[in-house]
Amino acid sequence: MAGNVVEIWRLTEDTGEDRLDGRVRLVDGRIRFEGLSETFVANLHEDGILGKHADRGEVFPKDGRKFLDALPFEFFSAYLRAVFADETP
């Protein structure tokens, strides 16, 4: 089973290094956001993400574990990526 914390990393334009933007935690079955912009979080609540099973529709923060597990499949580019904290190099 995957961990309970996903880190959101962003490539900085000025230095080209990865910067930790924030974390998404699963606490008692509920999603908690830490350090992420209000706009980013609002978009996740409003639009959801497709994640690893795009044919099954969107998942939202209210979906708890399902949402957390889908984050690395939604955000996997060189510029913005989500990884489980226990998998961070």
The 8 nearest C-alpha neighbors of each residue, nearest first, counted from 0:
[[1, 2, 3, 68, 64, 83, 85, 67],
 [0, 2, 3, 83, 68, 85, 4, 67],
 [3, 1, 4, 83, 0, 85, 84, 5],
 [2, 4, 25, 24, 1, 5, 26, 83],
 [5, 3, 24, 84, 23, 2, 83, 25],
 [6, 4, 83, 23, 82, 84, 22, 81],
 [5, 7, 22, 82, 81, 84, 21, 83],
 [6, 8, 81, 21, 20, 80, 22, 19],
 [9, 7, 19, 80, 20, 18, 79, 17],
 [10, 8, 79, 18, 78, 17, 11, 20],
 [11, 9, 17, 78, 16, 15, 18, 12],
 [12, 10, 15, 16, 13, 14, 17, 9],
 [11, 13, 15, 14, 10, 16, 78, 9],
 [12, 14, 11, 15, 16, 10, 17, 18],
 [15, 13, 16, 11, 12, 10, 17, 18],
 [14, 16, 11, 12, 10, 13, 17, 18],
 [17, 15, 14, 11, 10, 18, 12, 13],
 [16, 18, 10, 9, 11, 8, 19, 15],
 [19, 17, 9, 8, 20, 10, 16, 11],
 [18, 20, 8, 21, 7, 9, 17, 6],
 [21, 19, 8, 7, 18, 35, 9, 34],
 [22, 20, 34, 35, 7, 33, 19, 6],
 [23, 21, 6, 33, 5, 7, 32, 24],
 [22, 24, 32, 5, 31, 4, 33, 6],
 [25, 23, 4, 31, 30, 3, 26, 22],
 [24, 26, 30, 3, 29, 28, 31, 4],
 [27, 25, 29, 28, 24, 30, 31, 3],
 [26, 28, 29, 25, 30, 63, 24, 31],
 [27, 29, 26, 63, 25, 64, 30, 62],
 [30, 28, 63, 26, 25, 27, 31, 61],
 [29, 31, 25, 63, 24, 60, 26, 32],
 [32, 30, 24, 23, 25, 29, 33, 26],
 [33, 31, 23, 22, 24, 35, 30, 34],
 [34, 32, 22, 21, 35, 23, 31, 24],
 [33, 35, 21, 20, 22, 36, 32, 23],
 [36, 34, 21, 33, 20, 37, 32, 39],
 [37, 35, 39, 38, 40, 34, 20, 41],
 [36, 38, 40, 39, 41, 35, 42, 34],
 [39, 37, 41, 36, 40, 42, 35, 43],
 [38, 40, 42, 36, 41, 37, 43, 35],
 [39, 41, 43, 37, 42, 38, 44, 36],
 [42, 40, 38, 44, 43, 39, 37, 45],
 [43, 41, 45, 39, 40, 44, 46, 38],
 [42, 44, 47, 40, 41, 46, 45, 39],
 [45, 43, 41, 42, 47, 46, 59, 60],
 [44, 46, 42, 43, 47, 41, 59, 40],
 [47, 45, 43, 42, 44, 48, 59, 57],
 [46, 48, 59, 43, 58, 57, 44, 45],
 [49, 47, 57, 58, 50, 73, 59, 46],
 [50, 48, 57, 53, 56, 58, 73, 52],
 [49, 51, 69, 73, 72, 48, 52, 53],
 [50, 52, 72, 69, 53, 49, 73, 71],
 [53, 51, 54, 55, 50, 49, 56, 69],
 [54, 52, 49, 55, 56, 51, 50, 57],
 [53, 55, 52, 56, 49, 57, 51, 50],
 [56, 54, 53, 52, 57, 49, 58, 51],
 [57, 55, 54, 53, 49, 58, 52, 48],
 [56, 58, 49, 48, 47, 59, 55, 53],
 [57, 59, 47, 48, 66, 49, 62, 56],
 [58, 60, 47, 61, 62, 66, 44, 48],
 [59, 61, 62, 66, 63, 30, 44, 58],
 [60, 62, 59, 63, 29, 30, 66, 44],
 [63, 61, 60, 59, 66, 65, 58, 64],
 [62, 64, 29, 66, 61, 65, 28, 30],
 [65, 63, 67, 66, 68, 62, 28, 25],
 [64, 66, 68, 63, 67, 62, 69, 58],
 [67, 65, 69, 64, 63, 68, 62, 58],
 [66, 68, 64, 69, 70, 65, 63, 5],
 [67, 69, 65, 66, 70, 64, 71, 1],
 [70, 68, 50, 66, 72, 67, 71, 51],
 [69, 71, 73, 72, 67, 68, 81, 74],
 [72, 70, 81, 74, 73, 82, 69, 75],
 [73, 71, 50, 51, 70, 69, 74, 75],
 [74, 72, 50, 70, 71, 75, 69, 49],
 [75, 73, 80, 71, 81, 72, 79, 70],
 [74, 76, 80, 71, 72, 73, 81, 79],
 [77, 75, 78, 79, 80, 74, 73, 81],
 [76, 78, 79, 80, 75, 10, 9, 17],
 [79, 77, 10, 76, 9, 80, 8, 11],
 [80, 78, 9, 76, 8, 77, 74, 75],
 [81, 79, 75, 74, 8, 76, 7, 82],
 [80, 82, 7, 71, 74, 6, 70, 8],
 [83, 81, 5, 6, 71, 84, 87, 86],
 [82, 84, 5, 86, 85, 4, 6, 2],
 [85, 83, 87, 86, 5, 4, 6, 82],
 [84, 86, 83, 87, 2, 4, 82, 1],
 [87, 85, 83, 84, 88, 82, 2, 5],
 [88, 86, 84, 85, 82, 83, 6, 5],
 [87, 86, 85, 84, 82, 83, 17, 6]]
